[in-house]
């Protein structure tokens, strides 16, 4: 599977997550922000049907049964598993480890969030063909909330596909998505 194909599938799943689960992203749904794990669950829910049944989708998979390795350490020794992986359980190597996804709800305000280098370390350690860091950039701009997702992709062989994170959607696409959300949820 080519990088472009995987990107398109993740993009469609993210769009479905935003439009169908908008309540998860709005500040008025509770007193705390959604966790990356909650968002990853919904992203995986919409991503699952886009891959054939030979692929497994998990939020975490402990291959060795051992304690977390240093390669899963971010920042000041904080350990966090990948948010979502597409792989074949019980097998190793790039032919069976397709995609590693790590999410940041709001990278600017969370010191424990992963960054692109964290994604690369885990990708290289476990041999994931593709890795992506998605920074949703959730903000509380009014009662409906805002999301401005960026992502940065890498391949196992060549590293970063682009030197810097890029927007998932063009400004016009994001406007269209949020307009549709407002019609659905805000009347």
Buried (B, 14 or more C-beta within 10 A) or exposed (E): BEBEEBBEBBBEBBBBBBBBBBEBBBBEEEEEBBEBBBBBBBBBBBBBEBBEEEBBBBBEBEEEEEEEEEEBBBBEEEBBBBBBBBBBEEEEEBEBBBBBBBBBBBBEEEEEBBBBEBBBBBBBEBBBBBBBBBBBBBBEEEEBBBBBBBBBBBBBEEEBBEEEBEEBBEEEEBEEBBEBBEEEEEE
